[in-house]
């Protein structure tokens, strides 16, 4: 007799159990001398287990819609029934990314006091729980609820532990922007339920819609995802949120929350509304190109280190949308690779900038110059991260952007050429940033201090660098036909 345990129980329940335990024993944890070490060890359970599921546990992922399922009965008027959580390799990639990123944030926050560390730990694990469910759910209303619910913990992270006086305003801006777009999405979900009687993704794929219905529903979903990505003109919340957020908040935004937008486009917009996706592809290309060019040029005139990286993220995220709407395996593979790669590279840059801010309490560019003189390790690690950001061959960004350009060229050669030229401006602001901060004569505003080999910044950065260079050298580990079943199922 064989006995198997549904792996979804571990992926879903581990972070929830840790959250409950931390809340119940919060006062005790705040007084324990080994609290940080204990919480770091406990937060490592989920990434290790999810990595096991991805690499060793399940080889049969022949279909994007087949895998292990976990059903929960819900009774929330008017959406009564069963909510299904589905384990497929595409979603599992983001579950692993979520667990790994949250674990990285535990090290980033290591210098906090015990009380603040426990509070931040609870919010981080709550975010992990919500995002794990969001990536695994196979029900549209459940995804919407989790899509909105994740705003609450990130609101508190920015509003409480932000670095400047505008932190509360930035938190509200993030909250209201996302809420605005999601209102249209929830109206569309309600219409789908009323007309089709189900909100299960499997049951809705292949549904016949009228010409007007499909396009209006696509627009409602697209607006919610475009704000989360973000795309111009709905991008202004992102630089503000990054500037005001603590380092761990910026890492979460760049690595995970932005990915909800592109993940939603792939799993819901393309799957539910394939004809409308084809119809609006030229519009998406136009908005994406405007966003890429605008963010690249705007980055060149920024004076805040975090804003430079934030606007850089806008450009990379809109490169992903080009790949998604190429409707071919090359473009979708490139989009998947950039989604993961951007998480590693942007997280590295935000962590390194956060280390500089901790030392000098400013991120204004004009105060920095010549740090290579007494911080050779930081300057070397930062340079490698900059090379990754500008898509140097050998890094995962290069492979991802190359695949996206190949996929986009098959759909629209003009779009591919214009997007390819934007790489020049990316290289310009990346090298300019590094040169301005680290090269030249030492600034009179800077005092000599210890390099990053005395804190957690160095080991965390090395791990992230190893990951995005490893994916650049051997991208097959991530791209082994995960997207082909999606193209077949959605008939794109």
N, C-alpha and C positions, 0 to 999 in steps of 0.2 A: 504494500500500500504506500503510495506516494503522498507527501504532505507539502503543500506550498503555501507561502504567506504572500498575500497581495502586497507588492512593494509600495503601493500608494499609501498604505496605512503609515509606513515609516516616513515617507516624504511629507505627508500632510500633518501627522500627529507629533513628530519629534519637535518641531519648532513651537507648536502650540503648548506642548507639555512644559517646555523650558520657560515659555512666557508665564504660564500659570504658576509654576514653581517660583520664579523670580518675584512675582507680585506677592505671593503668600509669605515668602521669607525675606522680603525687601529689607526690613530693619536689621535682621541678622547679617545679611550680606554686606550692608554698609559698614559694619563694625569689624568684619573679618579681614585679617591681614592678607589673606591669600584669595580674596574675592576676584580680583582681575584674572589671575591665573586659572581659577576654577571656571569662571564664565567663558574665558577663551577656549578652554578644553571642551566645555559643554557645547559651545557654538560650532565646534569642529565636527560634531556628530553628523549633522545633516549634509554638509559638503562631501564628506567621505562616503556616506551612504549613497548619495545621489550620483557621485562619480562611479561608485561600484555598479549601480543600476545602469549607467550609461555605457561603461566599458566592458563589464563582465556579465551582468545579470541577464540581459535579454538581447538576443541576436535576431529574433524574428520581428522586424519592423517593416515588413514588406509594404504595408499601407500606412499612410499618415493617419488613417482613421481606425486602425486596428491596434489593439494593445490591451493592457490591463485597465479595468474600469473600477470605479468606486462610486456607489450611488448613495445619495442622501435624500431622504424624503423631507420636503419642505411644504409649509402651508402658510404662505404669505399672499393674501388676496391682492390681485386676482391670479397670481402665478402659483397655482397649487400643483404639486406633482413631484417628480424625481429630478434632482440635479445630478448630472453625471460628470465625474472627473475622470479624464482619459489619459493614460500613460502612453504617449508616442514619442519617438526619438526627437522630433522637431521641438516639441514642448519641453522635453527633458533637458535639452541643451540649455534652455533659459532657466530651468529649475537649478541646474548645477551652477550656472552663472550667478544666480541670485544668492544661493547659499555661500558660494565662494566670496562674492563681493561683501556680503554682510560680515563674514569671518574676517576679511581684510580690515573692515571698519573697526573691529574690536582692537586690533593692533594700533590703528591710527589714533584711537581715543585713549591709549594707554596712560597718558600723562594726566588724565582727569583725576579728580578726587574720587574716593570710593562711592560717595553718595551720587555724584553726577554720573559716574561710570555705570552704576546699576540702573539709573533712570534711562540713560541712553541705550543701555543694553536691552531693556524691556521694549523700547520703541523700535530698535533695530530688529529684534526677533519678531516683533509684531509685523513689521514691514515684510520680513521674510515669509511669514505665514501667509499674509495676504497675497503677495506676489506669486508664491508657489501655487496657491489655489487659482489665481487668475490665469497663470500659464497652463494649468492642467484642466480647467473646466471646459466642458463641452456644451454649455448652456449659455445663451446670449445674455439673459438677464442676470445670471450669476457673474458673468464677466463684467457687465456694467456695474454691478454693485461693488465688486472688488476693485474695479477701475477707479471708482470714486472713493472707496474706503481707504485706499492707500494714501490719500491726501491728508488724512487726519494726523498720522504719526509724523509725516514729513513736515507738516505745518508746525508742529510743536518743536521739531528738531531745529528748523530755521528760526522760528519765533523766540525760542528760549536760548539756544546756544549760538545764535548768529553773532557775527563779530562787530557789527556797527549799529548805529541808531535806527537805520531804516529796515532792520530785520523783520519787524512785525508787518510793515507795509509790503515787503517782498513776499512774506508768507501769504498774506491776503491776496496779493496779485496772482501768485501761483494757483491758489485755491479758486479764485473767481474766474480766471481764464479757463481752467479745466472744466469747472462747473458749467460755464456758459456753453461750451461746445457739447458737453454731455447732455444738456437738456434736449437738443435736437435728436441725439442718439436714443434717448429714452422714449421720445415720441415715436420714433421709427420702430423701436422694439415693441411698443404697445400695439402699433398698427400690424406688425407681423403676427403677433399673438392673436389678435382679433380676427384676422383674415385667414390664417393658416392653422391656428389652434395648437401650435407647438413652438417651443423656443430651443429645441435640441438641434445643434448644428448638423449632425448627421442627417436628420430628417428633412432639413431645409435645403440642403445642397441639391441642386438640380430642379428646384421649384420654379414653376413658370410664373413670371411677372409680366404685367403689361409694360409697354414702353415707358410710360410716364411713371408708374409705380417704382420700377427698378431704379430709375435715375434719381428720383427724389429720395428714395431710401439710401442709395449710395452716397448722395450728397450729405445726408444727415450723419451717416457713419464717418464719412471722410472728414467732416469739419471737426469732430471730436478727436480723431486721430491726428489731423494736421496741427491742431493746437498742442497736442502732447509731443509731437516730433521734435521741435516745432518748425512750421513753415512760415515764411513771410506772407502776410503782415502780422501773424499771430505769435511772433517770436520774442517780443519785448520782455515777457515775464522771465525768460531763461537767464539772460545776463544778470538781471537784478537779483534773481534767486541765488545764482552761483556766487555773486559778490558778497551777499549777506550771509550765506550759509556757512556753517563750520565745515572743516575739511571732509568729515564723514558725510555730511549732507550733500556736498558737491559730488562726492564719489557716487552716492546713491542716485542722484539726479542723472549724472552722465552715464553711469553703467546700467541702470535698471529702469528708472521711470520713463526716460525718453524711449526706451525699447518697447514699452507698452504700445506706443503709437504705431511703429512699424510692424510689430507683432500682430496688432489688430488688423492692419491693412492686409497682411498675408493670410491670416487665419479666418477673418470674417469678411472683409470687403471683397477680396478676390474670390473667395469660396462661395459667398452668397449671391454676389451680383457680378458674374463674369462679363456679361454683355455690357453693362454700364461701365465696368472697369476698362474694357476696350474703348468704349465711346469717349470716356473722359481722359484717356491716356495722354493725348496732346496737351490738354489743360494741365495735367499733373506735371508733364515735362516742362512746360512753360514756367509754372510756379517753382518747380525745383531748381531750374536754371537761374531764375531771378534770386532765389534764396541763396544758392551757392555763390553767385557773383557778388550779391549784396553783402553777404557775411564776410567774404574774403576781403573786399575793399574796406568794409567797416572795421575789420580787425586791425588794419594797418594804422588806423588813427586812434586806437584805444590807448589809455594810459594806465589802466589797472590790469595787473597780471592775470587775474581771474577772468576779467571780461575778454581778454584776448583768447583764452582757452575756450570760454563759453561761446563766442562767435565762431571759433573754429569748429566747435561741436555742431553748430547749426549747418555749416557747410557739409560736414561728413554725413550727418543724418539725412540731408536732402540728396546726397549721392545715393544713399540706400533706396530712396523712393524711385530714383531712376532705374535701379536694378529690379525693384519689385514690379514696375510697370513695363519692363521689357518683355514679360510673358515668355521667357525661355529659361532653360536650366542654368545657362551661364550667368545671366543677370540675377536670378534668384539665389544662386550659390554665392555670388559676390556680395549680395545684400546680406545674407546670413553671416558671411565671414566678417564684413565690416561691422555688423551689429555687435559681434563678440569682440572683434579687434578694438573697436572704438571704446568699449568698456575698459579694456586693459590700458590702452595708451592714455586716454583722458584721465583715468584714475591715477596713473603714475604722475602725470603733470600736475594734477590738483594736489596730490600728496606732497610733491616737492615744493610747490608754491606755498602750501600750508606750512611746511617746515621753515621756509623763509619768513613767513609772516610771524610765526612763533618766536623767531630770533630778533626780528627788527620792527614788528608791529606796524608794518606798512606794506601795501602792495602797489604803491604808485611807482611807475616805471622810472621816473627821473631820479629817484633816490638810489637806484642800483647801478653799479658799474664795477667791473674788475674783480668779481668774486673768485675767479679762478686762482688768484694770488694765494689765498689761504683756505679755499674750500675745493680742492681738486677732485675729491670724490663726488661731491654734489654736482660740480660742473660736468663731470664725465657722465654720470647717470642722467642728468638733465639733457645732455647732448644726444644720448641714445634715444631718449623719449621723444625729443624733437625730430630726430630722423624717422622714427615711427610715425609721427604725426604728419610729416610731409610725404609719406608713402615711399620711403627709400626701398629699393629692391632688397629682399632679404627679410622684410617685415611683413606682417599680415595685412596691413593696410594696402601695400602695393598689390598683392595678389587679389584682394577684394576689389579695389578700384579697377584693376586691369580686367577682371571678369565682368564687372558692371559695364565698362566701356565697350567690351566685345558684345555683350547682350544688348546694350542700347544701340550700338551701331547697326545691328540687324533690324531694329525697329525704326530708328531715325538717325541716319549718319550725321546730319547737321547737329542734332542734340549732342551726340557723342563727341564731336569735334569741339563744340563750345565748352562742354563739361571738362574735356581733357585739357583745354587751355587754362581752365581755372586752377589746375595743379600748379601752374607757374606762380600764381599769387599766393597759394598755400605755402610753397617753398619760400617765397619772399618774406611773408610775415613770420614764419617759423625761424628762419635763419636770423632775421632782424631782431626777433625777441631774444634769442640766445646771445647774439653779439652784443646787444644793448645791456644785458644783465651781467654777463660773465667776462666779456673781453674789455680791453682798454685799461687805462689807469684807474686805480682804486678810487671810488667816490669818497668825497669828504664827509658824506652823510652816513657812511658805513663804518662800523667798528669791527675789528677782527674777533671772530668767535669760533667755537668748535665746529668741525665738519659733521656731516650726518652719520658718521660711523659710530656715534655715541648714543643714538636713539633708535627707535623702531623704524624710522623712515628708510634706512638702507636695506634691511632684509625684505621689507614689503616691496620696495621698488625693484629689487633684483628678481623677486618672484614674478612680478608683473612683466618685467622686461623679458625674462625667460619665456613667458607664455606667448607674448606677441611676436617674438623672434621665432619661437618654435612653430607657431602656426604659419609664419611666413616661409619657413624652410619646408614644412610638411603639412600643408593645408588639407591634405586628403583625409586626415583624421576627423575633420569636421564636415567635409563636403561630400562624403561618400553617398551620393544619391539620396540625400534627405529631402530634396525638393521635388524630385521627379514624380513621386506619388501624388503630391499636391497638384501638379500641373494636370495629371491624368484625372484626378477626382473633380477638379474644378473645370475641366474641359477647356483649358486655356491653350 
